[in-house]
């Protein structure tokens, strides 16, 4: 420890200490540093030990009375928290400096080095350095208590998508992980067709619902159930439930629009391909490259379904392909895509290579397809369409084949990939079998 020092007024002469007789520069107390320190201790009344409460689960410190804050070791936030513990006792002295003395991270000890000044005995200013030691005690915070209990929740958000292959749901999962919206959940439970997010407050659940509605086309409903009621203080305790349904349309789906919706989107064809799903459904007409966006509210007013699921994709080989430079557009046509190229192609199923059966189709993938390439698509000529809008269409308006995406050797691509997508940590109760999952 540094020795206490005195600040003296400038003077040329010297005087004798009244206690020990040592020559010293004149000061108001007329005493040397050693004698003054023996007479007065300016740190008296300041506690030299204290306690800090630390939650092991979330790694936060308790800031009385009930606030838990995140602090790194030897950080400014932790230093401020330690000084607040001494705020009342430091009011009689002036704090000059404060800092941490290094301690082993797992020792459950924090040492704080303080430098204080105080005016003593006839106006002399005494400065002293001392150490305060804090003991870190483990205490579980309320949020972690609720997480451990798993049944203490005030609100639940039920997210559902009624499709066989939930590409939109997987995209949404990555966005939740990116924005860390899952950190405030008490529990995430996986059930059939979706996930349940449990929260300790209705405000946190409402924040999640707002995020979902801004991210994917969906609709939400809310309800609440009365748990208890205090008639004396007029306090009601509710459990809230939010139901969010995501549109059952995913990327690479072939859809059939209603005639009214197709006309309102710029007289585009009823048979379209969904090439992207963000906050809206992005559709493209493979015969004209006309694009349109359908938001959630429009979809629920004019709902449409996917004609096929991804397991029904068939592999075709490109026999011949011709890119179409310009095609006459109809009256009232909407915007066209600049990222795709319109082409007319002759294709043949890889399962029918020993025959001469070929199909003619228009495609929006002219910029990446060449003769001999393999491509995945749907065969509309040899299938039974069970759709209310498709059954009413003129058969000549329905294309024989709709090409979706180019086919690559997946074994080579997976071998090059050195990363893996993250997943939400969730409980899979009753989801053990592969079929149910």
C-alpha positions in Angstrom: 0.0 0.0 0.0 1.1 3.5 -0.7 1.8 5.6 2.4 -0.5 8.5 3.3 0.7 11.9 2.2 -0.2 15.4 3.2 -0.7 18.5 1.1 0.9 21.5 2.6 0.8 25.2 1.8 4.1 26.4 0.3 6.5 27.6 3.0 10.3 28.1 3.2 10.8 27.4 6.9 10.5 24.2 8.9 8.9 23.4 12.3 9.0 20.5 14.7 6.3 17.9 15.0 4.3 18.4 18.2 4.3 14.6 18.9 7.8 13.3 17.9 9.8 16.5 17.3 10.8 15.7 13.7 11.5 18.8 11.6 8.7 19.1 9.0 7.3 21.7 6.7 4.7 23.7 8.5 1.1 22.4 8.3 -2.2 23.3 10.0 -2.1 20.1 12.2 1.6 20.8 13.2 2.2 17.0 13.0 4.3 14.7 10.7 2.6 12.2 8.4 3.3 9.2 10.7 1.9 10.9 13.8 -1.1 12.2 11.9 -1.9 8.8 10.6 -1.6 7.3 14.0 -4.1 9.9 15.3 -6.6 9.9 12.5 -7.9 7.1 10.2 -10.0 8.7 7.4 -11.3 5.2 6.2 -13.1 4.6 9.4 -16.7 3.7 8.8 -16.0 2.5 5.2 -16.6 -1.3 5.0 -13.6 -3.3 3.9 -15.7 -6.3 2.8 -18.8 -6.7 0.8 -20.9 -9.3 -1.2 -22.0 -9.4 -4.8 -24.8 -11.8 -6.0 -24.1 -13.6 -9.2 -26.4 -15.8 -11.3 -24.5 -18.7 -12.9 -27.1 -19.5 -15.5 -27.3 -16.1 -17.2 -24.0 -14.7 -15.8 -25.5 -11.5 -14.5 -25.0 -9.5 -11.3 -27.7 -8.3 -9.0 -28.0 -4.5 -8.7 -30.3 -3.9 -5.7 -33.2 -4.0 -5.3 -34.2 -6.3 -8.2 -32.2 -5.5 -11.4 -29.9 -8.0 -12.9 -27.2 -6.5 -15.2 -24.5 -8.1 -17.5 -21.0 -7.1 -16.4 -17.6 -8.4 -17.6 -14.8 -8.9 -15.1 -12.9 -5.7 -14.3 -15.3 -3.7 -16.5 -16.5 -0.1 -15.9 -20.0 -1.5 -15.3 -18.8 -3.9 -12.5 -16.7 -1.1 -11.0 -19.8 1.2 -10.8 -21.8 -1.6 -9.2 -19.1 -2.1 -6.5 -18.9 1.6 -5.8 -22.7 1.8 -5.4 -22.4 -0.6 -2.5 -20.1 2.0 -0.8 -22.0 5.1 -1.9 -23.4 6.0 1.6 -20.1 5.5 3.5 -18.0 7.4 0.8 -20.1 10.5 1.3 -17.8 11.8 4.1 -14.6 11.5 2.1 -13.6 12.5 -1.4 -12.9 9.6 -3.8 -9.8 10.3 -5.9 -9.2 7.0 -7.7 -10.7 3.5 -7.9 -9.5 0.4 -9.7 -9.4 -3.4 -9.6 -6.5 -5.5 -8.2 -6.1 -8.7 -10.3 -7.6 -11.8 -8.7 -7.9 -15.4 -10.1 -11.1 -15.5 -12.1 -12.5 -18.6 -10.3 -11.6 -17.4 -6.8 -15.0 -15.8 -6.2 -13.2 -12.7 -4.9 -13.0 -9.1 -6.3 -10.5 -6.6 -4.8 -11.0 -2.9 -5.3 -8.2 -0.4 -4.6 -9.6 3.0 -3.5 -7.8 6.3 -3.0 -9.7 8.9 -0.8 -8.9 12.3 0.7 -10.4 14.0 3.8 -9.7 17.3 5.6 -8.6 16.6 9.2 -7.2 18.7 12.2 -7.2 22.4 11.5 -7.6 22.0 7.7 -4.9 19.5 6.8 -5.8 17.3 3.9 -4.9 13.6 4.4 -4.9 11.1 1.4 -5.0 7.3 2.0 -5.2 4.2 -0.1 -7.1 1.0 1.1 -8.5 -2.2 -0.4 -12.1 -3.4 -0.3 -12.7 -7.1 -0.9 -16.0 -8.4 -2.4 -17.1 -12.0 -2.0 -19.2 -13.3 -5.0 -22.2 -15.4 -3.9 -24.3 -17.5 -6.2 -28.0 -16.6 -6.5 -30.4 -17.7 -9.2 -32.3 -14.8 -10.8 -36.1 -14.8 -11.3 -35.8 -15.3 -15.0 -33.7 -18.4 -14.6 -36.0 -19.7 -11.9 -38.8 -19.6 -14.5 -36.8 -21.3 -17.1 -35.9 -24.1 -14.7 -39.6 -24.5 -13.7 -40.7 -24.8 -17.4 -44.3 -24.2 -16.5 -44.2 -20.7 -15.2 -45.3 -18.7 -18.2 -47.7 -15.9 -18.8 -47.9 -15.9 -22.6 -47.3 -18.4 -25.5 -46.8 -17.7 -29.2 -48.0 -20.7 -31.3 -46.3 -20.5 -34.8 -47.8 -22.8 -37.4 -47.3 -23.5 -41.1 -49.5 -26.2 -42.6 -47.1 -27.5 -45.3 -45.2 -30.8 -45.8 -41.9 -29.1 -46.5 -41.5 -25.9 -44.3 -38.8 -23.9 -46.2 -40.3 -20.7 -45.0 -40.2 -22.0 -41.4 -36.5 -22.8 -41.7 -35.8 -19.3 -43.1 -37.7 -17.8 -40.2 -35.7 -19.9 -37.7 -32.4 -18.4 -39.0 -33.8 -14.9 -38.7 -34.8 -15.6 -35.1 -31.3 -16.8 -34.3 -29.8 -13.8 -36.1 -31.8 -11.2 -34.2 -31.6 -13.3 -30.9 -35.3 -13.1 -30.3 -35.2 -16.6 -28.7 -33.1 -15.4 -25.7 -36.1 -14.1 -23.8 -38.1 -17.3 -24.1 -38.7 -19.6 -21.1 -39.1 -22.6 -23.3 -39.4 -23.6 -27.0 -41.5 -26.6 -27.7 -41.7 -28.4 -31.0 -45.1 -29.9 -31.9 -46.8 -30.9 -35.1 -46.8 -28.2 -37.8 -44.7 -25.7 -35.8 -43.2 -24.4 -32.6 -44.5 -22.9 -29.3 -42.6 -20.0 -27.7 -43.3 -19.5 -24.0 -42.7 -16.1 -22.3 -42.8 -14.7 -18.8 -44.7 -11.5 -19.9 -47.3 -10.6 -22.5 -45.1 -7.7 -23.8 -42.3 -10.1 -24.8 -44.8 -12.3 -26.7 -46.3 -9.3 -28.4 -42.8 -8.3 -29.5 -42.3 -11.7 -31.1 -45.7 -11.6 -32.9 -44.8 -8.2 -34.3 -41.5 -9.5 -35.6 -43.2 -12.5 -37.3 -45.8 -10.3 -39.0 -43.0 -8.0 -40.3 -40.8 -10.9 -41.5 -43.1 -13.5 -43.1 -46.6 -13.2 -44.6 -48.9 -14.4 -41.8 -52.0 -13.7 -39.7 -52.3 -13.6 -35.9 -55.1 -14.2 -33.4 -54.9 -13.7 -29.6 -56.9 -14.9 -26.7 -56.5 -14.9 -22.9 -57.6 -17.1 -20.0 -58.2 -15.8 -16.5 -56.0 -17.7 -13.9 -56.8 -15.7 -10.7 -58.4 -12.6 -9.4 -57.7 -10.6 -6.3 -61.0 -9.0 -5.3 -59.4 -6.7 -2.7 -56.8 -5.1 -4.9 -58.7 -5.7 -8.2 -55.7 -7.5 -9.8 -56.3 -10.0 -12.6 -53.9 -12.7 -13.6 -54.2 -13.9 -17.2 -52.4 -16.3 -19.5 -52.3 -15.1 -23.1 -52.1 -17.2 -26.2 -51.1 -15.8 -29.6 -51.7 -18.0 -32.7 -49.6 -17.1 -35.8 -50.3 -18.9 -39.0 -47.7 -18.6 -41.8 -49.0 -18.8 -45.4 -48.6 -22.4 -46.7 -46.6 -21.3 -49.7 -42.8 -22.0 -49.8 -40.0 -21.3 -52.3 -40.1 -23.4 -55.5 -43.8 -24.1 -55.2 -46.1 -24.0 -58.3 -49.3 -22.3 -57.5 -52.6 -21.6 -59.3 -54.1 -18.2 -58.7 -57.7 -17.3 -58.8 -58.8 -15.4 -62.0 -59.6 -12.3 -60.0 -56.2 -12.2 -58.2 -54.3 -12.9 -61.4 -56.1 -10.0 -63.1 -55.4 -7.7 -60.3 -51.6 -8.6 -60.4 -51.3 -7.3 -64.0 -53.2 -10.0 -66.0 -50.5 -12.6 -65.4 -51.0 -16.3 -65.9 -52.8 -18.3 -63.2 -50.0 -20.9 -63.2 -47.0 -19.2 -61.4 -43.8 -20.2 -59.6 -43.0 -18.9 -56.1 -39.2 -18.1 -56.3 -38.9 -16.3 -53.0 -40.7 -15.7 -49.7 -39.8 -12.7 -47.5 -42.4 -10.4 -46.0 -44.4 -11.1 -49.2 -44.8 -14.0 -51.6 -42.7 -13.3 -54.8 -44.3 -14.9 -57.9 -43.1 -15.2 -61.5 -44.9 -16.2 -64.6 -42.5 -18.7 -66.4 -44.1 -17.9 -69.8 -43.7 -14.1 -69.7 -41.2 -13.4 -66.8 -43.9 -11.1 -65.3 -43.4 -10.8 -61.5 -45.8 -9.9 -58.7 -45.7 -9.7 -54.9 -48.6 -10.9 -52.7 -48.6 -9.8 -49.1 -50.3 -11.6 -46.2 -53.5 -9.6 -46.2 -53.9 -10.1 -49.9 -53.3 -13.8 -49.6 -55.9 -14.4 -46.9 -58.5 -12.5 -49.0 -57.7 -14.5 -52.1 -56.1 -17.8 -50.8 -54.4 -20.2 -53.2 -52.6 -23.5 -52.6 -49.5 -25.2 -53.9 -50.2 -27.7 -56.7 -47.3 -30.1 -55.8 -45.1 -30.8 -52.9 -41.2 -31.0 -53.3 -41.1 -34.8 -53.3 -43.1 -34.8 -56.5 -40.2 -33.0 -58.4 -39.1 -35.0 -61.5 -35.8 -34.8 -63.3 -35.7 -33.7 -66.9 -32.8 -33.3 -69.3 -32.6 -30.3 -71.7 -32.7 -31.6 -75.3 -32.8 -28.1 -76.9 -33.3 -24.6 -75.6 -33.8 -21.2 -77.4 -33.7 -17.9 -75.6 -36.6 -15.6 -76.4 -35.4 -12.0 -76.8 -38.7 -10.2 -76.8 -42.2 -11.3 -76.3 -45.4 -9.3 -76.9 -46.9 -8.1 -73.7 -50.6 -8.0 -73.1 -52.6 -5.0 -72.0 -52.1 -3.9 -68.4 -49.1 -6.2 -67.9 -47.0 -5.7 -64.8 -43.3 -5.5 -64.2 -40.9 -8.1 -65.6 -37.9 -9.7 -63.9 -34.4 -8.5 -65.0 -32.7 -11.4 -63.1 -34.2 -14.2 -65.3 -34.1 -14.9 -69.0 -37.1 -16.2 -70.9 -36.5 -19.3 -73.0 -38.3 -22.1 -74.9 -37.1 -25.6 -74.3 -37.6 -29.2 -75.4 -37.1 -31.5 -72.4 -37.3 -35.2 -71.7 -37.7 -37.1 -68.5 -34.6 -39.0 -67.4 -36.9 -41.9 -66.6 -38.0 -42.0 -70.3 -34.7 -41.8 -72.1 -35.4 -45.0 -74.0 -38.5 -43.4 -75.6 -39.0 -40.5 -78.0 -41.5 -38.7 -75.7 -40.5 -35.0 -75.3 -42.2 -32.0 -73.8 -42.2 -28.4 -74.9 -42.3 -25.6 -72.3 -41.4 -22.0 -71.5 -39.1 -21.4 -68.7 -37.6 -18.4 -66.7 -34.3 -20.2 -66.2 -32.8 -19.5 -69.7 -29.8 -17.7 -68.2 -28.5 -20.9 -66.5 -29.8 -23.8 -68.7 -27.9 -25.3 -71.7 -28.5 -28.4 -73.8 -27.6 -31.6 -71.8 -28.3 -30.0 -68.3 -30.4 -31.7 -65.8 -33.3 -29.7 -64.3 -36.0 -30.4 -61.8 -39.6 -29.7 -62.6 -43.2 -30.7 -62.3 -45.1 -32.7 -65.0 -48.6 -31.2 -65.3 -49.4 -33.1 -68.5 -49.6 -36.5 -66.8 -50.9 -35.6 -63.3 -54.3 -35.2 -61.7 -54.6 -31.6 -60.5 -56.9 -31.4 -57.5 -57.3 -27.6 -57.3 -60.5 -25.6 -57.6 -58.9 -22.9 -59.9 -56.8 -25.3 -62.0 -59.9 -27.5 -62.7 -61.8 -24.5 -64.2 -58.9 -23.4 -66.4 -58.8 -24.0 -70.2 -56.6 -27.1 -70.7 -54.7 -25.3 -73.4 -53.6 -22.6 -70.9 -52.0 -25.1 -68.6 -48.3 -25.8 -69.6 -47.1 -29.4 -69.9 -44.0 -29.0 -67.7 -43.0 -26.2 -65.3 -39.2 -26.2 -64.7 -38.2 -25.1 -61.1 -34.4 -25.3 -60.7 -31.3 -26.7 -62.2 -30.1 -30.0 -60.8 -26.5 -30.3 -59.4 -24.5 -33.1 -57.9 -25.3 -32.7 -54.2 -22.5 -35.0 -53.0 -19.8 -32.7 -54.3 -21.5 -29.6 -52.9 -21.9 -31.2 -49.4 -18.3 -32.3 -49.4 -17.2 -28.6 -50.0 -19.4 -27.2 -47.3 -17.5 -26.8 -44.0 -20.3 -25.2 -41.9 -23.6 -26.3 -40.6 -26.8 -24.3 -40.0 -27.7 -23.5 -36.4 -31.0 -24.6 -34.9 -33.1 -23.4 -32.0 -32.8 -25.4 -28.9 -36.2 -26.9 -28.3 -38.1 -29.7 -26.6 -39.3 -32.5 -28.9 -42.0 -34.1 -26.8 -43.9 -36.7 -28.7 -41.8 -36.1 -31.8 -39.4 -39.1 -31.5 -40.4 -40.9 -34.8 -39.1 -39.7 -38.1 -42.5 -39.7 -39.6 -44.0 -37.4 -37.0 -41.0 -35.1 -37.1 
